[in-house]
Amino acid sequence: MNFTGLSEKKNRFRAIREKLPKEALASFDRSFDVEYTHNSTAIEGNTLSLLQTKAVLEDGISIGGKSLREIYEVVNHGKAFAYVRKCVAEGKPLDENIVKDIHARLMDNILQGGLYRNVEVRISGAKHKPSAPAEMYCQIKNFFADLPSKTDLNAIELAAWVHAEFVKVHPFQDGNGRTSRMIMNYTLMSGGFLPVSISKENRLEYFEALEAYAVDGKLEPFAEMIAALEEQQLDEYLSISPEQDGSDPAMTME
């Protein structure tokens, strides 16, 4: 992946963003939020469909036949991502308190969030085994200490590292995957990029890329995956530019 080309595309989007119709941008953002919530919760086993996720998030409709936990997972994800957008808009750098706040929002009405685990955990189907609590505490402190010093990584690589390293440490008893995808997007957005959604259909490739980092320290496969998703996002948003095809961008949302 040509990261320089991706950065140039990002700069093109940022240059025209203020010229784009607010209605079109808001529509794209709402569509992304629903898709992202659906994919991120589905990766962890949530059974709500994309349309059901939309009904819960946008219309406040409860879905019959679904557990309260599944409903809360969707509602909480929407609230947590709204918090991420707010923090990024305010220019707040990612830190330990924000990560704990994100986790607390994701776990609302499910379990007490924002607290590190005091038990050992295992990741089903993975070769990597997260450390016992005593060692994990040191690892998560090192994660936050190392975060500001990762100047050798570009924005995409940094976002990939934030996700891969955090989920490798696995500091919470539950919700590590959703939290790591949130802070990955926090990092992308803080770097001027768009948030991305990892499709539930691509979860095997996703898990294999994370395993490559956790076991062998190889970040490239996951960084390439995030870069490809980012390019898709930028292309989609750039497509509503009036400079793209000469059409009225508002009409593309019909």
Buried (B, 14 or more C-beta within 10 A) or exposed (E): BEBEEBBEBBEBBEEBEEEBBEEBBEBBBEEBBBBBBBBBBBBBEBEBEBEBBBBBBEEEEEBEEBEEEBBBBBBBBBBBBEBBBEBBEEEEEBEBEBBBBBBBBBBBEBEEBBBBBEEEBEBEEBEBEBBEBEEBBEBBEEBBEEBEEBEEBBBBBBBBBBBBBBBBBBBBBBBBBBBBBBBBBBBBBBBEBBBBBBBBEBBEBBBEBBBBBBEEEBBEBBBBBBBBBBBEBBEEBBEBBBEEEEEEBBEBBE
